[in-house]
Amino acid sequence: MELPVELATVQYSSHTQITEIAFRVYGGKDHLERLSAANQALECYTDYFLESENTVVSVDSYECQLQFTESGTPFVLFTYGNFQQSF
């Protein structure tokens, strides 16, 4: 069974590049199952934006956070971006 995933936000850095994209993942028994669903959504949307807008998704890492809808339904927000910091 596939987990429900919703596109939450898309942040463009230019007309041809997306540098942040986030998904809401509902359900799942553990982090790896939710991460797999979010990664699959990222792959699908990466293909979609490239084919429909000639826009590339350029991200190098993700952050996740447990959140709740207004009605109290829990979900995990996976935000993909460029969060790596060099020291």
Secondary structure, DSSP 8 states (H G I E B T S, - for coil): ----EEEEEEEEEETTEEEEEEEEE---SSHHHHHHHHHHHHHHHHHHHHHHH--EE---EEEEEEEE-TT--EEEEEEEE------
